[in-house]
Amino acid sequence: MLIACHLFSGLIAGLFLQDRFHSPRAVPVCLLGSVLPDLIDKPLGFIIFPATGDGRLIAHALAGLIIIGIMAAVLLRDPISAIALVTGVALHQVLDAMWDLPVNWFYPLLGPFPVFIQEDYFQWGLIRELTTPSEWAFAAVILILFWQYRGQPGGIRLFPALLSGVPAILLLIAGR
């Protein structure tokens, strides 16, 4: 899945957690969690360990989710923020349909990460990001929500945000 979709799902989950637990940090932490696997794995897979040739490594695995959860609980010292971060990471894995890559998702139980070489990954990824219509829709809804609720006490509210984001939610449900 692409970045705007991950951010949109993190925004909606963060709004839900903010609404449920009245925590102002839930939205930004969940947004961070929704892109954290790519922030960790893309540099690992393409810069540090280019022999793997894949950007879906440890942070895209269930073991990575557990490690991130433990680190969040210890470092953040706020249970709601830790829950928000883990929720964002879990949503990222679900949106990436990691069950389609069981060797990666259940690492290390099924063996090492498979080698996948994508020639000119950054150019391919940028073109894919810019030419996917659903990404433009998700990005537009995110910008509209932030513009609509800027400066208001309490920020974005969950239910008006959901109503404003119905088209993007339908795109999210419709597929990858």
Buried (B, 14 or more C-beta within 10 A) or exposed (E): BBBBBBBBBBBBBBBBBBBEBEBEBBBBBBBBBBBBBBEBBBEBBBEEEEEBBBBBBBBBBBBBBEEBBEEBBEEBEBEBBBBBBBBBBBBBBEBBEBEEBEBBBBBEEEEEBEEBEEEEBEEEBEEEBEEBEBBEBBBEBBEBBEEEBEEEEEBBBBEEBBEBBEEBBEBBEEEE
